[in-house]
Amino acid sequence: MPNVDFTLNGEYVEVNQLLKLVGLCDSGGAGKMLVAEGLVKVDRKIETRKTAKIRAGQVVMFGDVRITVKA
């Protein structure tokens, strides 16, 4: 399982944008589609909000990729 560390530049990042920023999709729109399809988990729960605010300390999973969000 690949692990990716992502450092926030502000208070939060939207989940669809996070997927784009770490290179798991080509655009924020593509990220929204992945979330809508139920393929993304935040803190082990399926995330259905396309623009959910992800803050430091949270873990996002997409497939076998684990993204740890840090301050």
C-alpha positions in Angstrom: 0.0 0.0 0.0 1.6 3.3 -1.1 1.7 6.0 1.5 1.6 9.7 0.6 2.2 12.5 3.0 0.4 15.8 2.1 1.2 19.0 3.9 -1.5 21.6 4.1 -0.9 25.2 3.1 -4.0 26.4 4.8 -6.7 25.2 7.2 -8.1 22.5 4.9 -8.2 21.1 1.4 -11.3 19.8 -0.4 -11.1 16.0 -0.9 -11.6 16.3 -4.7 -8.7 18.8 -4.9 -6.5 16.6 -2.6 -6.9 13.7 -5.1 -5.7 16.0 -7.9 -2.8 17.5 -5.9 -1.3 14.2 -5.1 -1.7 13.0 -8.7 -4.4 10.4 -8.3 -6.6 12.1 -10.9 -6.2 14.8 -13.6 -8.7 17.4 -12.3 -10.9 18.4 -9.4 -13.9 17.3 -11.5 -12.4 13.9 -11.9 -11.9 13.8 -8.2 -15.6 14.7 -7.6 -16.5 11.7 -9.8 -14.3 9.3 -7.8 -16.0 10.5 -4.6 -19.5 10.3 -6.1 -18.8 6.7 -7.0 -18.0 5.8 -3.4 -14.3 5.1 -4.1 -12.8 7.4 -1.5 -12.6 6.9 2.2 -11.9 9.5 4.9 -10.8 8.1 8.3 -12.0 4.6 7.2 -15.5 5.8 6.2 -16.8 6.2 2.6 -16.9 9.9 1.9 -19.8 11.0 -0.3 -19.4 14.8 0.0 -17.5 15.8 -3.1 -15.9 18.9 -1.5 -15.5 17.6 2.1 -13.0 19.7 4.0 -10.0 17.5 4.9 -7.9 18.8 7.8 -4.6 17.9 9.4 -4.6 14.5 11.1 -7.1 13.0 8.7 -6.3 10.0 6.5 -7.8 9.6 3.0 -7.8 6.3 1.1 -8.3 5.8 -2.6 -7.7 2.2 -3.8 -4.6 1.1 -2.1 -3.2 4.6 -1.7 -3.2 6.1 1.8 -2.8 9.9 2.1 -1.9 11.3 5.5 -2.7 15.0 5.8 -0.3 17.0 7.9 -0.2 20.6 9.1 
